[in-house]
């Protein structure tokens, strides 16, 4: 990394736009009945409620990460944020989109699409380790390594 601080946007727009496109494309294929409709009909309200909760959690994560934490200012100042939402998950902005897109998939309740959030999680995890987390380790060293041992990337620790 030749810059003295992380890029404001990093790889985020590319990652998020990729998984958002795949999700919307898959949902459109489901809606148009191009993929088999393996839906769970008898307990539909549970999936709508669960999907809505995931979407709300995603929105809250995004608001806390971007608005409340002022991540753009922290990046410019080279501050490592480890409090607030960043004390719960290391990558709350990516987690926000992961939860929102997963919520949309759950609401559609096509079992075939339920694999997508797992693929997205793996994709984000691998890509983050090779890009932004490498930058963060280069910039903050042991502080970031210790922080990453305590705080999960996308899913908050319950215990």
HELIX and SHEET records of a PDB file:
HELIX    1   1 UNK A   12  UNK A   31  1                                  20    
HELIX    2   2 UNK A   44  UNK A   62  1                                  19    
HELIX    3   3 UNK A   63  UNK A   68  3                                   6    
HELIX    4   4 UNK A   71  UNK A   76  1                                   6    
HELIX    5   5 UNK A   84  UNK A   87  5                                   4    
HELIX    6   6 UNK A   92  UNK A  108  1                                  17    
HELIX    7   7 UNK A  111  UNK A  114  5                                   4    
HELIX    8   8 UNK A  115  UNK A  130  1                                  16    
HELIX    9   9 UNK A  132  UNK A  140  1                                   9    
HELIX   10  10 UNK A  142  UNK A  150  1                                   9    
END                                                                             
